[in-house]
Every structure is written in C-alpha cells, then in structure tokens.
C-alpha cells in the first residue's frame, strides 16, 4: 500500500500541474490587452503580496550571503517568464508547453560546458532525443513553422541557466531565503520593464492578473510541500502531465486542437528529460 505521505505528495503535484495549465490559459486570455512585460510584473507583484506575511514572519532576509546574485537570478526569471508569456500569447499552448520541457536538456548541456560535469551515454542520448523532439514540434522546414515557439525555447534556456545559478546559491543559502529574495527582486525589476509599455489594465484584466499571481504563489507552495513529502524520482515525471492538461484546457477555452506532431515531439522531449534527470540522480 502506498504510504499516506507519498499519496499526499502526488496529489499536491497533480494540483500544481493543473494550476500551471490554468496559468497558460490566463496568459492567452489576456493576449492583446495586456503586454507580456506587464503580465510578468503583475505576476511578481501579486505573488509577492500573497506570501509577504510569510516572508515578514519566517524569513531572515539579512542572513543571505548573496545580493547581486539574487538580482541576477530575478532578472533571468523575469526574462524567462516574458519569453514564455510571448509563446503562450501567440503560439499554440500545447506546442509551447512541449517546448518548455526542454529545460533539463539545456541544463545538462550547461552543466557539461560550464560546470564541467561528466556526461554519460544516457544523458547524451537524452540530449539527442530532446533536440529531435524540438525539431518535430517546431517543424522548421514546414509551412506551419511558428517563430513564436522560439520564445518558448528561449524561456527553457533561461530557466536552465537559472537552475545553474541556483546550484551555486543553494550551497550557502536556504530555500526560504531564495524564494523570498527572488520575489522581492522580481517586483521592482518587473515594474522597470513594464513602464515603457504601460497601459492601465481594465478591472477584468486586473482581476485575472491578481488570480494569476496568487495561483503562481500557490503553485510554488504546493510543489515545495510535495518535494518535502516524497522523493524527486516519484514527483518530477508528474510535471509532464502539464502537456495533456494544457491540451485539454486549450481545447475547452480556445478550441485549439493539438497536432499529431506535437504529441510525437513532446514524447521525444519528455523521454529526453527523463533520461537526463534519471542519469543525473543515478550518478
């Protein structure tokens, strides 16, 4: 019988997966009315407001040994969010989601090139399968090539870079301070990016932005709690359920149908991510 802690962790991870799918739907719903730079700012602002009481009561911000790296990581995170929001706004949601799963592939390449980590045959096979999946989803030589999917690819690369930075920071800082500093730094950076394109959102748009920010903070909380209850090898593959969740939501809200190439390419990308993660944990 599955222990109660593991069942709870799986339930939390599945809930986070649904919230991530709703996040993509909200971004698409705001398309044309709110610029992605403004969406990124309001997400950071409302996310910060949602967990500000926890930061004030539980987190010793001054104890962090980093300052500049917090700002750098927040800037990279802001850029990755804007890139993904551009993809969600203009490209098919399922295609953009499939491309977002390539982060472990670029993380493997970054660990090899930057950190000089050893890359075994399984991880090389994962990288190859991942790039094959990208080509299948993006279809660069076909007439259906969508250049906005390159924004999703940029978001995946930036996310991998963030994780490389986190590997260094996590050696001397706590997860609580990393989360708190990230949101505190992202809000002013997001405002600076949003001001040049600022257009006052309507009350309905502001409501959606508030919901998105709260959902983002809740998503982070659920994932953090889940990984505190069960091992990553059980939970990490559940994130790939985002693809069918997003596909269902995209069809329900926008009547988007998923192309067969997206399922095939997504399968290659998911296989690549699993190989990269499994090989890294085994080593």
N, C-alpha and C positions, 0 to 999 in steps of 0.2 A: 504493500500500500504506500502511496506517495505521501511523504511527511507533510504536515499542515503548513510548515514554513515554505516549502517549495511550491505547494499549490497556491499559497498567497502571493509568492513572488511571481509566478506565471500569470496570475490574474492581474496583478499590478502592471506587468509588462504589456499584457494584451490591452489593457485600458490606455496605457501610454501610446500604443500603436494607433488606436482609434483617434486619440487626441491629435496625433501628428497628421493623420489624414484630414481631420477637420481643419487643421491649421492651413493646409494647402487649399482647401475649399474656400476658406475665408479670404485668402490672398487673391484667388481668382475672382471672388465676388466683388472685391474692391478694385479690380482692374479697370483702368480708365478714369476712375475717380480720385484715387489716392496714389501718389508716386511711390514706388518701392522704397526709396530713401525715407519717406515719411512713415511707411509701414514699419520699417526697421526701427525707427526712433520710437514710435508709439509702443511697439512690442517691448523694447527695452524699458521704457518708462513705466508702463503698466505692470510689467513683470517685476520691476524693482519695487513699485508700490505694494505689490501683493506680498512680497517677502520682507519688506522693510522692518516690520516689527520683530521678525526672527533675527534679522541682522543686528538690530539695536540691542536685543536681549541676550543673544547667544554667541555673537562673533566678535572676537578681539581683532579688529582690523589692523591696529598698530603693530601687532606681533608679526605681521608678514615681513619676510626678508626681502621682498621684491616691491618695486614701484614701477619702473619703466617697463618691465615685462608684463605687468598687469595691463598697462595701457596698450602695449603691442598686441597682446592676445585679444583684448577687447576690440581693437581696430580690425584685426583679422576676422574676428567673429562677425563684426558688423558687415564687413565686405562679403563674407560668405553668405550671410542672410540676404543681402541685397541681390547677390547673384542668383540665389535660389528663388527669391521672390520674382525676379525678372523671368526666370524659366517658368514658374507656376503661372505667371500672368499671361505669357504669350505662347507657350508650348503645351502640348497635351500633358495633363497631370501625371498620367501613368508613365509616360516616357521620361519626364523629368525625375520622377521618383526612382525609376530603374537606374538612371544615370547617377543619382545621389548615392547609390550603394557602392560606388567605386572607391569610396574613401579608403577602405582597408588596402586596396591595391596601391594607391599612391602613398599610403603610409608605409607599406613595405618597401617601395622604391626609395622613399625619403630616409627610412632607417638604414638602408643599404648605402645610399650615396652620402648622407650627412653624418649619420652616427656610426657608419662602418660596421653595421651588424652583418653577421653571416646570413646569407640567403640560401636555403637548401633547394632541392629539386621541387619539392611540393609547393613552395612559395613561388618559384619561378613559373611553375605550371599554372598557379593561380593568377599570376600577373598576365600571362599569355591568354588565359581564358577570359580574363576581365577585359582586355583590350579587344578581343574578338567580340565579346558581348556589346561593348561600346559601338563598334562598327555596325553590328546588326541593328541596334536600336536607332542610331543616328542615321544610318544609310546615306553616307556622304556622296555616293556616286549615283543616287537615285533622284528622281524628280520630286520626291517627297521630303527631301532634306530640309530640316528646320534648324536654321542657325541659332535660334534661341536655346537649343539644347546645349550649345557650347557654354552658356551661362551656368547651367546645372553642372557641367563638367568643371568649370572654374570654381564653383561652390564646393565640389568634392575635393578638389586640390587644396583649396584654402582650409577646409576642415582637417585634412590630413596634416597640413602644416601646423595648425593649432594643436593637434594632438602631439606632434613632435615637441613643440614648446612646452606643453603640459608635462611631458615626461621629465623634463628638467625641473620644472617648478614643483612638481609633486614630491620631489625628493626632500624638499626643505619646508614645504608649506602644507597646510591641512586642506581637505576638500571643502570644508565650510568657508574658509577664507578665500579660496579660489573662486567659489561660486559668488560670494558676496562682492568681492573686488571686481569680478567680471561685469556684473550688472551695474555696479556703481560707476564704472568707467564707460560702459557702453551708452548710458543715457546721454551724457554731455557730448560724446563723440557722435551719437546719432542725431542730436539736435544740430550740431555743426554741419552735418551732411544734408539735413533736411531743409535748413533755412533757405538755400538758393532756389529750391523748387517748391517752397511752401505755398499751399493753397488750403484755406481753412476747411476742414472736413465737415460734412453735414452731420447732424445729430445721429442719423442712422449709421453713417460711416464711423463716427466716433465710438458708437456702441460696439460695432464689430471689432474695431481696433482694441477696445478695452477687453472684450471677450478673448481675442487672440492673445493679448498679453497675459491674462490670467491663465489661459489654457497652457501657454508656454511655461509659466512658472509651475503649474500643476504637473505638467509632463515631466519636467526636470525632477520634481519631488518624487513622483511615482517611480521613475527609473532609479533614482538614488536609493529609495527604500527597497526596491526589488533586488538590486545588486547587493544590498546588505543582508538579504534573507537567503539568497541562493547563489550558486556559482555561475560565473560568466558563461561557461560552456553550455549551460542549460538555457540561459536567458538571451544571449546575443543573437542566436539564429531566429528568435521570435520577432526581431525587428524587421526581418524580411517580409513579414506578413503585411507590412505597410503597402506593398505593391497591390495585392488584391483588395485591401481596404480602400486605397485611393482609387483603384479602378471602379469599384462599386459606387463610391461617393461621386466620382466624376460622371458616371452614367446617370446616377439618380438626380444630381443637381444641374448638370450641363449637357446631358445626353451624349457624352463622349464615349465612343467605342474604342476599345484597345485593339491595336493592330496585332496580328499574329507575330510579327517581327519583334514587337515589344516583349511579348511573353518569352520568346526564344532568347532574345538578347538578355533579358532580365534573368533568365535561368543561368546563362553563362556567367553573368556578373555575380549572382548570388553564390554560385559554385566557387568562383574565384575568391570572394570574400571569406567563405567558409574555409577554404584551403589556407588562405593567408592567416586567418585567426587561429585555426587548429594547429598549424605548423609552429606559429609563434608561441602558443601556450605549451606545446609539447617540448620545444627547445628550452 
